[in-house]
Amino acid sequence: MIRVMILWGLGINCEEETESAYRLAGAHTTLVHVNELFNEKYRVHDFQLVHFPGGFSFGDHLGAGRVLANRFRFKRTKKGTTFRQELMDFAHNGGFIFGICNGFQILVSLGLLPGFSTDESLVSLIHNQDGNFHDSWVSCRFVRESPVAHLWPYDEIYLPVRHGEGRLVVLNDSVKTAIKEQKLIAMTYVDDFNGSFEHCAALSDSRGRVLGMMPHPEAFLSPYNHPEWCGKKELPKAMGLMFFKNLVGCMGVSNAVAY
């Protein structure tokens, strides 16, 4: 059974829905407070997947996800490596890192996405183009050529979004070209939702070991989460749960629940 570390604390607030998603998908989950990780009560290398949930870590002061990212970037383990390096080694050795919303913002601030072997942040998630916080549902389209295409069980998905800083911007033209050539945009908004580069809703690294996503699949685990469930002749499929089942199944879990 796949072992999943789900981080919580310090303003993260989506850990319970996330834990439910992985458990329903057949994974074994451990909620780990960020300080328990920094105190080395737990090690990322004892898990197969590390999940950064959504929320408002450190209240999004100094920018969404940036303060917690800096703690990973500069805080050192007992052996002297930074926790950022621990995450990089974890992904290099076959682990999977997944961040949703604030988790995506953290991975971008850490430079783990798009992951071009540099300590510099090459992309950022900044305020939506209209300057507003968006709390709605959006249609997204999976990119079949991306390094994480095997995780997508269907072509489109309908998911809730709730963020003020979700617009992906890219440092320069050379980074834009590299992202497009390596097909690192893993999911796009069907409509021009918030002004993101190439309508990006999810981004991966070139090895398919790190994934960041702005919409919240963990918030669509039941047909009754759908905003229009009572007005439909048939209950809608719980697309978020289907996504997590496919994710766990693709990681080799033989006893994941079928959908």
Secondary structure, 3 states (H helix, E strand, C coil): CCEEEEEEECCECCHHHHHHHHHHCCCEEEEEEHHHHHCCCCCHHHCCEEEECCECHHHHCCCCCHHHHHHHHHCECCCCCEHHHHHHHHHHCCCEEEEECHHHHHHHHHCCCCCCCCCCCCEEEECCCCCCCEEEEEEEEECCCCCCHHHCCCCEEEEEEEECCCEEEECCHHHHHHHHHCCCEEEEECCCCCCCHHHEEEEECCCCCEEEECCCHHHCCCHHHCCCHHHCCCCCCCHHHHHHHHHHHHCCCCCCCCC
